Amino acid sequence: MGKFVIKKAKSGIMFNLLAGNGEIIATSQVYQSKSSAKNGIASVIRNSGSEIEDQTKDGYKVEKCPKYEIYKDKKGEFRFRLKAGNGQIIASGEGYKDMQGVKNGISSIKKNATDDTKVIDETLD
């Protein structure tokens, strides 16, 4: 089972979603408060089952938010971002060499971001 880890960032608070093996599946934006980061976690859980919009295909079907967007970055690697119903990015994935890797990352979010997922707060001193 995966877990969310809340931690300090240079200019605020952020979280990572980790798989059962400890690898980072997705990373949040930087939030100004811990309560906002916790709301972000709740949004990832709520929206983890969203449809996928594959922007690497010509004439791709535009999905309504919430959704996962798959795209290629400047290095040519496949990436995804999860957008909430309001269009805000709530989680982003690392770069993958191939489409199967990015799809596995999305599947891992769907599996690991549930109401039962443990939340670890590393900001406590």
C-alpha positions as CSV (number, residue, x, y, z in Angstrom):
1,M,0.0,0.0,0.0
2,G,1.2,3.5,-0.9
3,K,1.4,6.6,1.3
4,F,1.3,10.3,1.0
5,V,4.3,12.1,2.6
6,I,3.8,15.8,3.5
7,K,7.1,17.7,3.7
8,K,8.6,21.1,3.7
9,A,9.7,22.8,0.5
10,K,11.8,25.9,-0.1
11,S,8.7,28.1,-0.2
12,G,6.0,26.2,1.6
13,I,4.6,22.7,2.0
14,M,4.2,19.9,-0.6
15,F,3.5,16.2,-0.8
16,N,4.6,13.1,-2.7
17,L,2.6,9.9,-3.3
18,L,4.8,6.9,-2.8
19,A,4.1,3.4,-4.0
20,G,4.4,0.4,-1.6
21,N,8.1,0.0,-2.7
22,G,8.9,3.6,-1.7
23,E,9.2,5.0,-5.2
24,I,7.6,8.4,-5.8
25,I,4.6,8.1,-8.1
26,A,3.5,11.7,-8.1
27,T,4.4,15.1,-6.7
28,S,2.2,18.1,-5.7
29,Q,2.7,21.7,-6.3
30,V,4.0,23.8,-3.4
31,Y,1.3,25.0,-1.0
32,Q,1.4,27.9,1.4
33,S,-0.1,25.9,4.3
34,K,-0.3,22.3,5.5
35,S,-4.1,22.4,5.4
36,S,-4.0,23.3,1.7
37,A,-1.6,20.4,1.1
38,K,-4.0,18.1,2.9
39,N,-6.8,19.4,0.7
40,G,-4.6,18.6,-2.3
41,I,-4.2,15.0,-1.0
42,A,-8.0,14.7,-0.7
43,S,-8.4,16.0,-4.2
44,V,-5.9,13.5,-5.6
45,I,-7.8,10.7,-3.9
46,R,-11.1,12.0,-5.1
47,N,-9.9,12.5,-8.7
48,S,-7.6,9.5,-9.0
49,G,-10.1,7.5,-11.1
50,S,-10.3,10.2,-13.8
51,E,-10.1,9.7,-17.6
52,I,-6.9,10.0,-19.6
53,E,-6.3,12.6,-22.3
54,D,-3.4,11.5,-24.4
55,Q,-2.0,14.7,-25.9
56,T,0.8,12.8,-27.7
57,K,-1.7,11.7,-30.4
58,D,-2.7,13.8,-33.3
59,G,-6.4,14.9,-33.0
60,Y,-6.6,13.6,-29.4
61,K,-10.0,13.7,-27.7
62,V,-10.2,16.6,-25.1
63,E,-11.5,15.2,-21.9
64,K,-13.4,17.2,-19.3
65,C,-11.7,17.9,-16.0
66,P,-10.9,16.1,-13.8
67,K,-8.5,14.2,-16.0
68,Y,-5.0,12.9,-16.5
69,E,-3.1,14.6,-19.3
70,I,-0.3,12.6,-20.9
71,Y,2.2,14.8,-22.8
72,K,5.9,14.8,-24.0
73,D,8.3,17.2,-22.3
74,K,11.1,19.1,-24.0
75,K,13.4,16.1,-23.6
76,G,10.9,13.9,-25.4
77,E,10.0,12.0,-22.2
78,F,6.4,11.0,-21.5
79,R,4.8,12.7,-18.4
80,F,1.4,13.0,-16.8
81,R,-0.4,15.6,-14.7
82,L,-3.6,15.1,-12.8
83,K,-6.0,18.0,-13.0
84,A,-8.9,18.6,-10.6
85,G,-12.4,19.5,-11.7
86,N,-11.4,23.2,-11.7
87,G,-8.5,22.6,-14.1
88,Q,-5.8,23.0,-11.4
89,I,-2.8,20.6,-11.5
90,I,-2.9,18.6,-8.3
91,A,-0.2,16.0,-9.1
92,S,2.6,15.5,-11.6
93,G,4.6,12.5,-12.6
94,E,8.3,12.0,-13.5
95,G,9.5,11.6,-17.0
96,Y,9.2,8.1,-18.6
97,K,11.0,6.8,-21.6
98,D,7.9,5.2,-23.1
99,M,4.1,5.3,-23.1
100,Q,3.8,2.1,-21.1
101,G,5.8,3.6,-18.2
102,V,3.6,6.7,-18.0
103,K,0.5,4.5,-18.1
104,N,1.9,2.3,-15.3
105,G,2.4,5.5,-13.2
106,I,-1.2,6.5,-13.7
107,S,-2.4,3.0,-12.8
108,S,-0.2,3.2,-9.7
109,I,-2.0,6.4,-8.6
110,K,-5.3,4.8,-9.1
111,K,-4.2,1.8,-7.0
112,N,-2.4,3.8,-4.2
113,A,-4.5,7.0,-3.8
114,T,-7.4,5.7,-1.8
115,D,-9.3,6.8,1.3
116,D,-7.2,4.2,3.2
117,T,-3.9,5.6,2.1
118,K,-1.7,6.6,5.0
119,V,-0.6,10.2,5.3
120,I,2.8,10.8,6.9
121,D,3.6,14.3,8.1
122,E,7.4,15.0,7.9
123,T,7.0,18.7,8.8
124,L,6.6,18.0,12.5
125,D,9.8,18.7,14.4
